[in-house]
Amino acid sequence: MAKRHRHLQRRPKSTNALNKAPGTVAYVGRKESAEIKVEVIDYNKVNYERFIFDNVEATFKFENEENITWINVDGLSNTAEIEKLGKYYKLHPLIIEDIVNTNQRPKIDEYQDYLFIVAKMLYHKENGILEHEHISIVIGKDHVLTFQEADGDVFNAVRERLTNSKGRLRNSGPDYLVFALLDAIIDNYFVVIEEISDKIETLEEQLFTAQPNDDITFEIQELKRTVLRIRRAVFPLREVISRLEKIDSTLIQEKTLNYIRDLYDHIIQVSENIEIYREMTWGLMDMYMTTISNKMNEVMKVLTIMASIFIPLTFMAGIYGMNFEYMPELQWKYSYYVLWGLMILVFLGMILYFKRKKWL
C-alpha cells in the first residue's frame, strides 16, 4: 500500500528578526514575493472608486476627508514599500515591525491618531488546504490600512457591499469598515470549524463502523495540529475584540460599539466550539487505541479458546504416545477408534461449555 505523504505547514522562523533593534523592519514569514499589490477603494455615500497599483506611492493622492479610503496591501516581504506607506501615514516603527512579522499574535494597540489590530485570517483554498494568514489593520480618521501576506482573502463580500452600496458600509465611518472586515474573518472561522466537525465525524465513523486504514493515525495527528493552529488564532482575537469593545477612542463611534459587542458574542461562540472540537480530537486517538486494543483482545480470545480446546486433546495424545511396553489399551483391537471418539467428545464438550459461558 502506497503511503500518502503530507506536507505540513510549519510556523515561520524568526531568525530574520534576531539581534536587531526594536522597530527594525524584517519580514518573518514563508510567502516571499518580489511583487506587491496595492488595492485602493475610495468611497463615500454617493461615490465609489477602486484602483489596483503595484506601488504604494500611487496611494498618497487619496487624502480627502469627505471620503473613506481603504488601502489593502498584498505582499509583506517587500518591506521597503511597507515602510514607505508607514512613514506617509506616520505609523510607529514598532507597528511596521509587527506588520511584517507573521509570528505576531493577535493584539490591539492604541495610539493617538490611529488604532492597530493584528488578526489571523483562516480559510480553505480551492485544493482544500487550510490557509493561515497574518493580517494587520490600521484604523485612521478617514482611512483603513490592511496588510496581508499574499493575494487572496475573505473580504470579497465586503467589497461587493461597497460596490453595490448595500447596507451601512457606504453610510458609515472607517470604524464600521473595520467591524465588517473583522466580522468577515470571524464568520469564516465558523466555516473552518464546520470542516473540522465534518472531519471528526468521518474519523469517528471509520473507527466505529469500518476498518480504520493505516493512515488514520496521521489523519488524527494532522487534525490535532489544525485545531491547535485555529485555537492560537481565535483565543487571542477574543481578547482583541473585548478590548475594542471597551476602548475609549474617538475613532470608534458609539453606534459601532453595538456591532462590536455582537462580534464579541460570535468570537466567544467560536472559542467554545474550538474547545469542544479540541477535546473530541484528543479523544479520537484514545478511541483508535481502544479499537486496536479491542481487536487484539478478540484475537487473543480466539487463540486462548483454541489453546484451551487442544490442551486436553494434547494430554490424551501425549499419554498414548509414550513408549511403555505394558499399556493395556495398546493391545486392544478398538483402542484407536475409542481414543478418537473420546477426543471428539471432549472437543464438542468444550465447545458447548464455551457457548454456555458466552465466550463464543
C-alpha positions as CSV (number, residue, x, y, z in Angstrom):
1,M,0.0,0.0,0.0
2,A,1.4,3.3,-1.0
3,K,1.8,5.7,1.8
4,R,0.4,9.2,1.5
5,H,2.9,12.0,2.1
6,R,1.6,15.1,3.8
7,H,3.3,18.5,3.5
8,L,3.0,20.1,6.9
9,Q,2.8,23.8,7.1
10,R,5.2,24.9,9.8
11,R,5.4,28.2,11.6
12,P,7.8,30.7,10.0
13,K,11.2,31.0,11.7
14,S,12.1,34.3,13.5
15,T,15.8,34.2,12.6
16,N,15.5,37.4,10.4
17,A,14.5,39.4,13.5
18,L,17.2,38.1,15.8
19,N,19.8,40.5,17.3
20,K,18.1,43.6,15.8
21,A,17.0,46.7,17.4
22,P,13.3,47.2,18.2
23,G,11.5,48.7,15.3
24,T,13.7,47.1,12.7
25,V,11.6,46.1,9.8
26,A,12.4,42.4,8.9
27,Y,10.0,40.1,7.2
28,V,9.3,36.9,9.1
29,G,7.2,34.5,7.0
30,R,7.2,31.9,4.3
31,K,5.5,33.8,1.4
32,E,8.3,35.6,-0.3
33,S,7.3,37.7,-3.3
34,A,9.1,40.4,-5.2
35,E,5.8,41.9,-6.3
36,I,3.4,44.0,-4.3
37,K,-0.3,44.5,-5.0
38,V,-2.0,47.6,-3.6
39,E,-5.8,47.8,-3.8
40,V,-7.4,51.2,-3.1
41,I,-11.2,51.6,-2.5
42,D,-12.1,55.2,-2.1
43,Y,-15.8,55.9,-1.3
44,N,-18.5,57.9,0.4
45,K,-22.3,57.8,0.4
46,V,-22.5,58.7,-3.3
47,N,-19.2,57.9,-5.0
48,Y,-17.2,54.8,-5.2
49,E,-13.8,54.1,-6.9
50,R,-11.5,51.1,-7.0
51,F,-7.9,51.0,-8.2
52,I,-5.1,48.5,-8.3
53,F,-1.4,49.6,-8.1
54,D,2.0,48.0,-8.0
55,N,3.5,50.6,-5.7
56,V,2.4,52.5,-2.5
57,E,3.3,56.0,-3.8
58,A,0.2,55.9,-6.0
59,T,-2.0,55.8,-2.9
60,F,-0.7,59.0,-1.4
61,K,-3.0,61.2,-3.5
62,F,-6.1,59.6,-1.8
63,E,-6.4,62.0,1.0
64,N,-9.9,63.5,1.2
65,E,-11.7,64.0,4.5
66,E,-15.0,63.7,2.7
67,N,-14.1,60.1,1.5
68,I,-13.1,57.0,3.3
69,T,-10.1,55.2,1.8
70,W,-9.4,51.5,2.2
71,I,-5.9,50.6,1.2
72,N,-5.2,46.9,1.1
73,V,-1.6,45.8,0.6
74,D,-0.7,42.2,-0.5
75,G,2.9,41.2,-0.1
76,L,4.6,41.7,3.2
77,S,8.1,40.6,2.0
78,N,8.5,43.8,0.2
79,T,9.4,45.7,3.3
80,A,10.6,48.8,1.5
81,E,7.2,49.6,0.2
82,I,5.6,48.8,3.6
83,E,8.0,51.3,5.2
84,K,7.1,54.0,2.7
85,L,3.4,53.6,3.4
86,G,4.1,53.6,7.1
87,K,6.1,56.8,7.0
88,Y,3.5,58.5,5.0
89,Y,0.8,57.7,7.5
90,K,3.2,58.3,10.4
91,L,3.0,54.8,11.8
92,H,5.2,54.0,14.7
93,P,8.3,51.8,13.8
94,L,7.1,49.1,16.2
95,I,3.8,48.9,14.2
96,I,5.6,48.5,10.9
97,E,7.8,45.8,12.6
98,D,4.6,43.9,13.7
99,I,3.0,44.2,10.3
100,V,5.8,42.2,8.6
101,N,6.3,39.7,11.5
102,T,3.8,36.9,10.8
103,N,4.6,35.3,14.2
104,Q,3.0,38.2,16.0
105,R,-0.1,37.0,17.9
106,P,-3.4,38.9,17.5
107,K,-3.5,42.1,19.5
108,I,-4.7,45.7,19.6
109,D,-2.6,48.8,20.2
110,E,-4.0,52.3,20.7
111,Y,-2.1,55.4,19.5
112,Q,-3.2,59.0,19.5
113,D,-4.3,59.2,15.8
114,Y,-4.9,55.5,14.9
115,L,-5.6,52.0,16.2
116,F,-3.6,49.0,15.2
117,I,-5.1,45.5,15.1
118,V,-3.4,42.2,14.3
119,A,-5.5,39.1,13.5
120,K,-5.2,35.7,11.8
121,M,-7.3,35.0,8.7
122,L,-8.3,31.4,8.2
123,Y,-9.9,30.0,5.0
124,H,-9.7,26.9,2.8
125,K,-8.1,27.2,-0.6
126,E,-9.6,25.5,-3.7
127,N,-7.5,22.5,-3.1
128,G,-8.9,22.1,0.5
129,I,-5.7,23.2,2.3
130,L,-6.3,25.4,5.3
131,E,-4.7,28.8,4.7
132,H,-3.4,30.6,7.8
133,E,-2.7,34.2,7.0
134,H,-1.3,37.1,9.1
135,I,-3.3,40.3,8.6
136,S,-2.8,43.8,10.1
137,I,-5.3,46.6,10.3
138,V,-4.7,50.3,10.9
139,I,-7.8,52.5,11.7
140,G,-7.3,56.2,11.0
141,K,-9.6,59.2,10.9
142,D,-10.6,58.8,7.3
143,H,-8.8,55.7,6.2
144,V,-8.2,52.0,6.9
145,L,-5.0,50.2,6.0
146,T,-4.9,46.4,5.8
147,F,-1.7,44.4,5.2
148,Q,-1.8,40.7,4.0
149,E,0.9,38.2,3.2
150,A,-0.3,37.3,-0.2
151,D,-3.2,37.7,-2.6
152,G,-6.4,36.1,-1.6
153,D,-8.7,36.8,1.5
154,V,-12.2,36.5,2.9
155,F,-13.2,40.1,2.1
156,N,-15.0,39.7,-1.2
157,A,-18.4,40.1,0.4
158,V,-17.3,43.4,2.0
159,R,-16.0,44.6,-1.4
160,E,-19.3,43.6,-3.0
161,R,-21.3,45.5,-0.4
162,L,-19.2,48.6,-1.0
163,T,-19.6,48.3,-4.8
164,N,-23.3,47.9,-4.7
165,S,-23.8,50.4,-1.9
166,K,-25.7,47.8,0.2
167,G,-26.2,48.1,3.9
168,R,-24.5,50.6,6.2
169,L,-21.0,50.4,4.9
170,R,-21.2,53.4,2.5
171,N,-23.0,55.4,5.1
172,S,-20.7,54.7,8.0
173,G,-17.2,55.6,9.0
174,P,-13.9,53.7,8.9
175,D,-14.7,52.1,12.3
176,Y,-17.7,50.3,10.7
177,L,-15.5,49.1,7.8
178,V,-13.1,47.6,10.3
179,F,-16.0,45.9,12.0
180,A,-17.1,44.5,8.6
181,L,-13.6,43.1,8.0
182,L,-13.3,41.5,11.4
183,D,-16.8,40.1,11.0
184,A,-15.8,38.5,7.7
185,I,-12.7,37.0,9.4
186,I,-14.8,35.6,12.3
187,D,-17.6,34.4,10.1
188,N,-15.1,32.4,8.1
189,Y,-13.9,30.8,11.4
190,F,-17.4,29.2,11.5
191,V,-16.8,27.7,8.1
192,V,-13.4,26.4,9.1
193,I,-14.6,24.8,12.3
194,E,-17.5,23.3,10.5
195,E,-15.0,21.5,8.2
196,I,-13.3,20.3,11.4
197,S,-16.6,19.0,12.7
198,D,-17.1,17.0,9.4
199,K,-13.6,15.5,9.6
200,I,-14.2,14.4,13.2
201,E,-17.5,12.8,12.3
202,T,-15.8,11.0,9.4
203,L,-13.0,9.7,11.5
204,E,-15.4,8.6,14.3
205,E,-17.4,6.6,11.7
206,Q,-14.3,4.9,10.4
207,L,-13.3,4.0,14.0
208,F,-16.7,2.6,14.9
209,T,-18.3,1.1,11.8
210,A,-15.4,0.4,9.4
211,Q,-11.9,-1.0,9.3
212,P,-9.6,2.0,10.0
213,N,-6.9,2.4,7.4
214,D,-3.2,2.6,8.2
215,D,-3.2,6.4,7.7
216,I,-5.8,7.2,10.3
217,T,-3.2,8.0,12.9
218,F,-1.6,10.5,10.6
219,E,-5.1,12.0,9.9
220,I,-5.8,12.3,13.6
221,Q,-2.4,13.9,14.3
222,E,-2.9,16.4,11.4
223,L,-6.4,17.2,12.7
224,K,-4.9,17.9,16.1
225,R,-2.3,20.3,14.6
226,T,-5.1,22.0,12.7
227,V,-7.2,22.5,15.7
228,L,-4.3,23.9,17.7
229,R,-3.5,26.4,14.9
230,I,-7.1,27.6,14.8
231,R,-7.1,27.9,18.6
232,R,-3.9,30.0,18.5
233,A,-5.7,32.3,16.1
234,V,-9.1,32.5,17.8
235,F,-8.3,32.8,21.5
236,P,-6.1,36.0,21.3
237,L,-8.6,37.6,19.0
238,R,-11.2,37.2,21.6
239,E,-9.2,39.5,23.9
240,V,-8.7,41.9,21.0
241,I,-12.5,42.2,20.4
242,S,-13.1,42.6,24.1
243,R,-10.6,45.5,24.3
244,L,-12.0,47.1,21.1
245,E,-15.5,47.0,22.7
246,K,-14.2,48.8,25.8
247,I,-11.7,51.2,24.2
248,D,-12.1,54.9,24.7
249,S,-11.2,56.4,21.4
250,T,-12.8,59.0,19.1
251,L,-12.1,56.6,16.2
252,I,-14.8,54.2,17.4
253,Q,-18.3,55.7,17.2
254,E,-20.9,54.8,19.8
255,K,-23.3,53.3,17.3
256,T,-20.5,50.9,16.1
257,L,-20.0,49.6,19.6
258,N,-23.2,47.6,19.4
259,Y,-22.0,45.8,16.4
260,I,-18.6,45.1,18.1
261,R,-20.5,43.6,21.1
262,D,-22.3,41.3,18.7
263,L,-18.9,40.4,17.2
264,Y,-17.6,39.5,20.6
265,D,-20.6,37.1,21.1
266,H,-19.6,35.4,17.8
267,I,-15.9,35.0,18.8
268,I,-17.0,33.6,22.1
269,Q,-19.1,31.0,20.3
270,V,-16.2,30.1,18.0
271,S,-13.9,29.7,21.1
272,E,-16.4,27.4,22.8
273,N,-16.8,25.3,19.6
274,I,-13.0,25.1,19.2
275,E,-12.7,23.8,22.8
276,I,-15.3,21.2,22.2
277,Y,-13.7,20.0,19.0
278,R,-10.3,20.1,20.6
279,E,-11.5,17.6,23.3
280,M,-13.2,15.5,20.6
281,T,-10.0,15.4,18.6
282,W,-7.9,14.4,21.6
283,G,-10.4,11.7,22.2
284,L,-10.1,10.3,18.7
285,M,-6.7,8.9,19.4
286,D,-8.0,7.2,22.5
287,M,-10.8,5.8,20.5
288,Y,-8.3,4.5,18.0
289,M,-6.1,2.9,20.6
290,T,-9.3,1.4,22.2
291,T,-10.3,-0.1,18.9
292,I,-6.9,-1.6,18.3
293,S,-6.9,-3.0,21.8
294,N,-10.4,-4.5,21.3
295,K,-9.3,-6.2,18.1
296,M,-6.2,-7.5,19.8
297,N,-8.3,-8.8,22.6
298,E,-10.6,-10.6,20.1
299,V,-7.6,-12.2,18.6
300,M,-6.2,-13.3,21.9
301,K,-9.6,-14.6,22.9
302,V,-9.8,-16.9,19.8
303,L,-6.2,-18.1,20.4
304,T,-7.0,-18.8,24.0
305,I,-10.1,-20.8,23.2
306,M,-8.2,-22.8,20.6
307,A,-5.5,-23.5,23.1
308,S,-8.0,-24.5,25.8
309,I,-9.7,-26.9,23.4
310,F,-6.4,-28.6,22.4
311,I,-4.9,-28.8,25.8
312,P,-6.9,-32.0,26.9
313,L,-6.6,-33.4,23.4
314,T,-2.8,-32.9,23.6
315,F,-2.8,-34.5,27.0
316,M,-4.5,-37.7,25.8
317,A,-2.3,-37.8,22.7
318,G,0.7,-37.5,25.0
319,I,-0.4,-40.3,27.3
320,Y,-0.8,-42.8,24.5
321,G,2.2,-41.6,22.7
322,M,4.5,-42.8,25.5
323,N,6.7,-45.8,24.6
324,F,5.8,-48.1,27.5
325,E,5.5,-51.7,26.6
326,Y,2.7,-52.7,29.1
327,M,-0.1,-50.4,28.3
328,P,-3.4,-52.3,28.4
329,E,-5.1,-50.3,25.7
330,L,-2.3,-50.7,23.2
331,Q,-3.2,-54.4,22.6
332,W,-6.9,-53.8,22.3
333,K,-8.4,-54.1,18.9
334,Y,-10.7,-51.0,19.1
335,S,-8.5,-48.7,21.2
336,Y,-7.6,-46.4,18.3
337,Y,-11.2,-45.7,17.4
338,V,-12.2,-45.3,21.1
339,L,-9.5,-42.7,21.6
340,W,-10.7,-40.8,18.6
341,G,-14.2,-40.9,19.8
342,L,-13.2,-39.7,23.3
343,M,-11.2,-36.8,21.8
344,I,-14.2,-35.8,19.7
345,L,-16.5,-35.9,22.7
346,V,-14.0,-33.8,24.7
347,F,-13.8,-31.3,21.8
348,L,-17.6,-31.0,21.5
349,G,-18.0,-30.7,25.2
350,M,-15.5,-27.8,25.4
351,I,-17.3,-26.0,22.5
352,L,-20.7,-26.4,24.3
353,Y,-19.2,-25.2,27.6
354,F,-17.7,-22.1,26.0
355,K,-21.0,-21.3,24.3
356,R,-22.9,-21.6,27.6
357,K,-20.4,-19.2,29.1
358,K,-21.0,-16.9,26.1
359,W,-17.3,-16.9,25.4
360,L,-18.0,-17.9,21.8
